[in-house]
Amino acid sequence: MENSAACPIPLLLLFFFMFFTIYLVAYFIVFRNWSPNIRPESSSCFTSLAHGTPAVLLSTFSILADSNRGFASPNTDRQNLVLDFSIAYFLMDLLHYIVFFPKDVLFIAHHLATLFVFVTCRYLVSHGAYAILVLLILAELTSACQNAWTIANARKNDVAFAAKIYLHYFTARGLRLPQRHDHCRQ
């Protein structure tokens, strides 16, 4: 794989603008007819879903492609690509929280802590991506459920399908996920 440092525009910047564009498309096109109260949250979930599946696939591929699979092994170019991809997503979602939900300190702290780990691994020590990407795979597998639940919760009062998903698959089965934000509570 070609060294990402040779790219004229840093991949991190390209990935950030990609996630920024996805967020804007979600906010102004996909959810344009939704209530202004839930559009930011839904756009964040949409962006999270756009990050999650590729992150799982890229992480899995980069782990399997590396024969040196130790928890403290040096990062490969593929692993650094996944880290840049995820750093860009977390920066975009952090911006979302700072702009729309500045009092949601739990999620802001979560994003800052995640960014600290990813940036340290990618840019400061250049080791440990294997361990972080294994955890990223696990986290993103659960993130899809969290995003579906958040969107279903936001629309359950005005969309029958959302209510069915929320009530049948989450509440009726005893699965009670914590609210993603204080503003989601009704």
KOLDO-79257 format. One line per 2 residues: number of its first residue (from 1); their letters; for each residue x, y, z of C-alpha. Coordinates in steps of 0.25 Angstrom, whole numbers. Layout:
NUM	a	X Y Z ~ ... .
//
This chain:
1	me	0 0 0 ~ 5 14 -4 .
3	ns	10 22 8 ~ -2 32 12 .
5	aa	9 43 14 ~ 11 44 -1 .
7	cp	-3 49 -3 ~ -4 64 -7 .
9	ip	-16 66 2 ~ -15 59 15 .
11	ll	-25 47 16 ~ -30 52 30 .
13	ll	-34 65 24 ~ -41 58 12 .
15	ff	-48 49 21 ~ -53 60 30 .
17	fm	-59 68 18 ~ -65 55 14 .
19	ff	-72 53 28 ~ -76 68 28 .
21	ti	-82 66 14 ~ -90 54 19 .
23	yl	-95 62 31 ~ -100 73 22 .
25	va	-106 64 12 ~ -113 57 24 .
27	yf	-118 70 30 ~ -122 78 18 .
29	iv	-127 67 9 ~ -129 53 16 .
31	fr	-136 59 28 ~ -141 72 22 .
33	nw	-155 70 26 ~ -153 65 40 .
35	sp	-155 74 52 ~ -143 84 54 .
37	ni	-142 78 69 ~ -138 64 63 .
39	rp	-130 68 51 ~ -117 70 57 .
41	es	-118 57 65 ~ -123 49 53 .
43	ss	-112 55 44 ~ -101 51 55 .
45	cf	-107 36 54 ~ -107 36 39 .
47	ts	-92 41 39 ~ -89 30 50 .
49	la	-95 19 41 ~ -87 24 29 .
51	hg	-75 23 38 ~ -78 9 45 .
53	tp	-79 -1 34 ~ -67 4 26 .
55	av	-59 5 39 ~ -62 -10 42 .
57	ll	-59 -14 28 ~ -46 -6 27 .
59	st	-42 -10 42 ~ -44 -25 39 .
61	fs	-36 -24 26 ~ -25 -16 32 .
63	il	-24 -26 43 ~ -24 -38 35 .
65	ad	-14 -32 25 ~ -4 -31 36 .
67	sn	4 -43 40 ~ 10 -36 52 .
69	rg	-3 -36 60 ~ 2 -32 74 .
71	fa	-4 -22 83 ~ 8 -13 83 .
73	sp	12 -15 68 ~ 16 -4 59 .
75	nt	4 2 51 ~ 3 -2 37 .
77	dr	-1 8 26 ~ -15 1 25 .
79	qn	-17 3 40 ~ -13 17 39 .
81	lv	-23 19 28 ~ -34 14 37 .
83	ld	-29 22 49 ~ -30 35 40 .
85	fs	-44 31 35 ~ -48 29 50 .
87	ia	-41 42 55 ~ -48 50 44 .
89	yf	-62 44 48 ~ -60 47 63 .
91	lm	-55 61 60 ~ -68 63 51 .
93	dl	-77 58 62 ~ -70 66 73 .
95	lh	-72 78 64 ~ -87 74 64 .
97	yi	-88 73 79 ~ -81 86 81 .
99	vf	-90 94 72 ~ -103 87 75 .
101	fp	-102 81 89 ~ -90 88 97 .
103	kd	-96 84 110 ~ -95 69 107 .
105	vl	-82 67 114 ~ -83 52 114 .
107	fi	-82 51 99 ~ -72 62 97 .
109	ah	-63 55 108 ~ -65 42 101 .
111	hl	-61 48 87 ~ -49 55 93 .
113	at	-44 43 100 ~ -46 34 87 .
115	lf	-39 45 79 ~ -27 45 90 .
117	vf	-25 30 88 ~ -27 30 73 .
119	vt	-18 42 71 ~ -7 37 80 .
121	cr	-7 23 74 ~ -7 29 60 .
123	yl	2 42 61 ~ 10 41 74 .
125	vs	15 26 76 ~ 11 19 63 .
127	hg	8 6 70 ~ -4 -1 76 .
129	ay	-14 1 64 ~ -16 -14 65 .
131	ai	-22 -13 79 ~ -30 -1 76 .
133	lv	-36 -6 63 ~ -41 -19 70 .
135	ll	-48 -10 80 ~ -53 -1 69 .
137	il	-59 -13 62 ~ -67 -17 74 .
139	ae	-71 -3 77 ~ -76 0 63 .
141	lt	-84 -13 63 ~ -92 -8 75 .
143	sa	-93 6 69 ~ -102 2 58 .
145	cq	-112 -3 69 ~ -111 10 77 .
147	na	-113 19 64 ~ -125 11 60 .
149	wt	-131 12 74 ~ -128 27 75 .
151	ia	-135 30 62 ~ -147 21 65 .
153	na	-148 28 79 ~ -148 41 72 .
155	rk	-159 38 62 ~ -167 28 70 .
157	nd	-179 38 73 ~ -181 41 58 .
159	va	-176 29 50 ~ -183 16 52 .
161	fa	-171 8 47 ~ -162 15 57 .
163	ak	-171 13 68 ~ -172 -2 64 .
165	iy	-157 -3 64 ~ -155 5 77 .
167	lh	-166 -3 85 ~ -165 -17 79 .
169	yf	-150 -19 77 ~ -144 -10 88 .
171	ta	-154 -8 99 ~ -163 -20 98 .
173	rg	-151 -30 98 ~ -146 -23 111 .
175	lr	-134 -16 104 ~ -134 -2 110 .
177	lp	-123 6 104 ~ -118 18 111 .
179	qr	-123 31 104 ~ -112 37 95 .
181	hd	-114 51 99 ~ -123 58 110 .
183	hc	-130 65 99 ~ -136 52 94 .
185	rq	-144 49 107 ~ -158 53 105 .
//
